[in-house]
Amino acid sequence: MSESDSGFRSLPSVDALAATIDAPEMGHGQIVEIARTAIDLARARLKDNDNVDPRDLAEELLAASRSRRQHEVINATGVLLHTNLGRAPLAQHVVEAASLAASAYTNTEFDLLTGERGHRGANTTELLKLLTGAEDALVVNNNAAAVLLALTAIAGTRGVPVSRSELVEIGGSYRLPDVIGSSGARLIEVGTTNKTRLSDYETALQIHDCAMVLKVHQANFKIQGFTASVGAEELARLCRARHVPLVYDVGSGLLDSGTPWLPHRPAWLRDEPGIRQALDAGADLAMFSGDKLLGGPQAGIVVGDARLISMMRDHPLRRALRVDSATDAALASTLDSYARRDAGSEIPFWKMVSLSYEELKGRSDQVASRINASVEEGFSMVGAGSAPGAQIASPVIRLPGGQHLFAQLLSGPIPVVARRDRGDLLIDLRAVDPSRDETTAQAILKCL
């Protein structure tokens, strides 16, 4: 009998291998599938004269399966709205509101005063009207959905002028020209990559049958140098004269550029448009995300003209894009913080950006002393396509080790995600809850 034949005969049965896999969080079928896959891989390796223990392969497959489950991670990257890490965490009262809506019967579409069917999201709508000064509001599942619904319900198959400098592509292969094409509307590109003038829009409106003008905030990039663009106020005047609505995709969700919930307006917000200001400038509709600068759950929010929002609300696509009751409850609870002007002290994102350099320096020094590392001047970033290029001064801990240490920190009970920089790792505590400072230090010590 050959050595290969002997190896095949020594392979355990699927049931025998499955019995050795300790995974109480999994069902029997999942465990059996891991065992079967491990044995198949071991058999394939044997054909290549590579003798490998199927138990080791099963452990690797189990570890890979566990890594795909949602885990708490410590965000030490300094990117506060980290898309790959779920963006910013929600405030505790927001989590409780969402938990209640998800775990109990609630008056989602029930009017407690009349005992009749009510309107989904009625409270959220009233809060959005109060906070933005809009006539009406509508919530869908993300901002891309808001853009798609507006185009489909309002533009139909007619033309939509958009500046070439605003035909954005963002993470996850979202391309605005593709969204416009999917809606059935006809994209009309105006201006050039670096310069768009009011006359470009005026020419497009004269030549083409247009249903709206779409303005898009350059949320995740900047064009610098020899540039020109048309502001919302100037564009709104043209749209009124031509009797077409101006729809403004503001994107990141800064409710008010004056940030009345903060003692001082941060300098890094200087180029970020506010939703209230977009409407005041004459935009008929403004749309934005719920989970970026707003600091709430993933959602797409549209505020503005009641007639236009009614067209969107009545469109059949709207039902496919609506949010569930837990998301609506979380969004309303987030907006409550703004209505009370407590967002700066309650919403985690605004708490993180408001941390002083001195406070972070003290925490960084303590962690660095535990791991025998150095602290240097650095910066944090907003992230998630908000305030492109903006940097917030922050101390950072520099660690040599690069890719090897980066991978080791991901393997701990609570993975630590650091920032790679010129072959080293940077630990930025701005997005780390103070209660996790010691956990972060212990994780680094274990790796070192």
N, C-alpha and C positions, 0 to 999 in steps of 0.2 A: 504493500500500500504506500502511495507517495505521500510526501509531507503535506501536499496540498489537500489530498483526500482526507488525511488525518485532521487537518484544520477544519474542514467542512463538518466532519463528524462531531467535532468538539463544540460546535456552535450550540448555544442553549436554545430551547424552544421559546416561542414568543411568550407563552404564559409564565415560564420559569424566569425569564428576564424581567417581565413586567412585575413579578412578585418582589423583585429586589429594588424597584424604583420607589423612593420615598418622596411622594408629592401629594400631601393631603389636600392641597388646594385644587387638585385636578380630578376629573371624573375617570372612571375605569377605562372608558373608550380612548381618552387622550393618552393615558399611560400605555395602553396596548399599542397605540399607533407609534409612540416613541420607541417602544421595544421592537416592533416590526421594522421600523425604519433603520434602527441601529443594526439589526441582524442583516438586513439587506445591504447596508453599507459595508459591514464586515465581510460578507460573502463576496461583494465586488472587489474589495481589497485583496482577498485571498486569491482571486483569479489573477491578480497582478503580483502574486507572491509577496504580498504585504500582510503579515499576520498581525492583526489588531484585535484587542479585547473589545467585544461588543458592549461590555459594561461601561468601558470608558467612553465609547461613542454615545451610549445612552445618557451618560452624565453631561456630555457636551450638548446633546440635543435638549435635555432638560433645562440646562442653563440658558440656552438660546431662547427656549420657549418662555422662561421666566423673565428674561430681559425685555420681551415684547409687551409684557403686562405694564399697566400704568404704575409707576413708582414715584414716590417723593424723591426729588433730587435737590441738591443745594446749588443754587445758581450763583456761582462765584465768577461769572464771566464779566460782570459789569454791564451787560446788556439788559436793561430793565424790562423791556417788553420783548422777551426772547421768544420768537415764534415757535422754535423747535421745542421749547420748554413750557409751552402753554400760555405765553405772554404773562401778564401780571396776575398774581393771585387775587382773589376776591376778599372784600372785608368780611369779618365774622358775621355781622348782622345780615349781609347779603347771602352768605352761605346758609344761614338759618332760614331765611325767607325761601330760598330755592329748595331746601330740604323739606320744609313744610309742604310746599306745593307738590313735591315729588312723592311724598310719603302719606299724604292724607287727601281726602276729598276737599276741594276748595270751590269757591264761587267763581271759577274760571270764566264761565259764560252764563252766570246766573245772577239776576238782580235781587238782592236781599230785601229791597224796599217793596218791590211789586210781586215778588214770587214768580216772575216770568223770566224767560230767557233774556240774558243780558249780552253785552258786547265784550268779546275777548280783548283784553288789553286796555280797557277803558281808563283805568287809573294811570297806566303808563302814558297814555295819550295826553291826559290832562297835565301830567307833570312836564312832559316835553313842551307842550304849548306854553306853560308858565315859564319855563326856563329859557326858551328861545324866542318867545314872542310870536310864534307861528300860529296860523289859523287852524291847522290840523297836523296830525302826525300819524305815521304808520311804521310798524316794526316787522322786519322779515329776518331771515336767518343769517345773513351777512351782507356786507356792503356791496359785494359783487351782485348778489341777488337784487338789491335795491336798484342798482344801475340797470340790470336786465329788465326788471319789472317796469321801471319808468320808460325805458325805450320801447318795450313791447306795448304797453298800455297807451302811451301818449303819442309816440312817433309812428307806430305802425310800419308801413313800408315807405314812408317819406324820408326826406333827407335830414341829416343831423351834422351840422358843421362842428368840427373839432380842430383845434390848433395842432399842427404836427408835433409841436414840442410837448403836447400833453397826451400823446398816444402811448400810454404807459404799458409796461409789462412789469408785474410784480411777482413775488414768490409763488410757487405752485403753478407756474405756466399760465397765469391770468394775463391775457393780452386784451386790451380794450378794443382794438379793431375786431377781434374774434367775437367778443361779447356783442358788439353792435351788429355784426353779421348774423349772429345766432338769433337776435331779436327780430330780424326781418327788416330793420331799418337800413337806410343807405348812408354809409359813411361819406362825408364830404370833408376832405382834408384841406385846411386853410393855412396860409403862411408857410414858413420854412422851419427847419429844425431849431434855429436859434432866434428867429425874429417873426413875430406875428403882430400885425397892425389891425386897427379897427376896420380899415378899408378892406382887409381880406375877408372879414366876416360879412361886411356890407355887400361885397361883390357876390359872395356865395348865396346870400339871402335874395339878391336880385335875380340871379341866374337859375337857381334851383328851387324846387318845391320843398320847403323845409318845415318840419313840424316843431322843432325846438333847436336851441343852441346848447351844446354841452361844454361846460368848462370843467377841467379836471386839475385839482391841485397836484403839483409835482411832489408827491409825498415821500418818495423813496430815492430821489436823485435831485441834482441841481445842474442847471446849465449856466455857466459863468462866462464872462468875457463880453463879446460883441452881441448883445441880446436886446430883445424888446418883446413885451407882452402886453395884453390888454387886461386891465383890472375889472373886477366884477361890477363896479358902479358904472363905468363907461360902457361896458358890454350890455348891462341891464337897460340903459337908456336906448341903445340901438334896438334891442329886442322889443321894448315897449313900442317904439316907433314902427316896427315891422310886424307887430302883433303876433310874436312868437314867444313862448316862455323860455327863460334862462334857467337851465338845470345845472346846479353846481355840485360836483362830486368833491366835497371837502376832504373826505377820507378819514382822517385820524381822530376826529371827535373832540376837539377843544370847544366846549360849550360856549365859552365867552373869553375872548382874547384878553380881557381885563383881569381874568382869574380872581374874581372877588372872594373865592374860598381860600386864598392864600394872602399872607401879609404883604408880599411883594411879588410882582410879576417877574418870573425867571427870564434872564437875558436870552436863553437858548430858544425861547418861544417867539422871538422877534419876527420871524418869517412865517409863523403858523397862523392861518386864518381861523377865526372863531365862527361858530355856527350862527350865533346871534348877529354878528357883524355881517356875515354873508347875506342874511335875509334883509338886514337894514340897508345893505348896499343895493338891493333890488332883485336878488335872485328869487325866482318864483318857487323853486324847490332847492333844498340843500340836503345832501345825504352823507352819512358818516358811519363809522364803526362804533360798536358798543364796547369793544374790548381793547382799545388802544388808549388814547389819552383820556377817554371817558372813564376807564378803569373798571368796566363792568363785564358782563358775560358776552360771548360772541353773539353779535346781532348786527343787522343793517337797519339804520334808522333814517327815515325820510320826514322832513318837516317843511311846512310852507303853505302854499295856496290850497285852500280846501277843495276847490273844483278839481284840480289836478290830482290831489291825493285820493279823491273819491273815484276818479277814473282808475287809479291803481288798485284801490281797495275792491272795486267791483270786477276787476279782470279775473278770469278763471285761473291764471297762473299764480295769483296771490295766495290761494289756498295751499298750493304745493310748496310755497316758500315761507309760510308762517312759522313762528316759533312756538314751542310747547309752553305749558303753564309754568314750569320751573324756570325757564329762561326769562319769561315775562316777569315773574316775581323777583328774580335776581336783578333785572334791569330796573324795575320800579324801586327796589330798595336802594340801588346805587343812586338813582336820581333823587331819592329822599335826602341823601347826604348833601347833594348840591342845593336842594331847596332850603335845607337848614343852614347852608353855608359851612358845613362841617366836613366837606370833602377832603380838605387839606389834612385833617387829623384822623379821618376814618378810612379813606381809600388807600390801600397799600401803595399804589404807584405814586400818588402825590406825597405820601409820607417818605418814600424812598428818595424822591428827587429833592425833598426839603431837608434831608439830613445835612448837617453842617460838616465841613471838611474836618474841623477839629474833633467832632464826635467820632467820625470814621477813623481819624488818625489814632485816637486813643484805642479803639477796638482793634485796629490793625496792628498796633504796637504790641498789644497783649497776645494776639495770635502769633505774631512773628517771634516773640520772645519764647513761646512754647516750642517752636520748631526751628529755632536758631536761623532765622531768615532775615532779610533786610526789607525795609519799607521805603518806597520812593514815590515821587509825585507821578500821578497818572490821570486817567479820565474814565468816566463811565459814559455809556451811550444810551439814548432813549430806545432805539430799535423799532422793529415791526413797521418799518416804512413811515415813521413819524419823525418830524423835525430832522430831515436828512442832514448829515454832517455835524449835527449839534453834539457838543461834548460838555460833560459836567465834571469839573475838577474833583478828583477822588484819589486818595492814597491807594497804592497797590502793593502787594507783597510779591516779590520776585523769587521764583524757585527755579534752580537749574534742573534739567531732567527731560524737558521737552515731551516728545511723544510717549516715551516709556512711562513717565510719571502720570501723564494725562490718562493713559489707559488704565493704570493701576487705580487711580482715584475713581474711575467709573465702576470698579468691581466691588466696592464696599457695600455694607448693608444699606446706607444712604449715600448713593453716588454723589460725588462732588464734581461739578462741571466747571473747569477753569478755562482761562483764555490763553491761547498759545501766542508767543511773541518772540520772534528771533531765536528760536531754539529753546526758550525758557517757558515757564508757566507763570501767569499772573493771577493772583487771587485778589479779587475786588469784593469787598464786603457790603457794598451799597445795596445790593439786592438780596443779601443774606439776613434772615431774621436774627437779631442779637442772641436769641435762645439757641441758635445753631452755630455760634462762633466756636464753642468748645468742641462740638461734633466735627466741625471742619478741621480744627487743629489736630484732633485725634486721628482723623482719617489720613491727614498728611503725615503725621508721625509714623503711623503704621506702614505707609508706603516707603518712607525714608529709612 
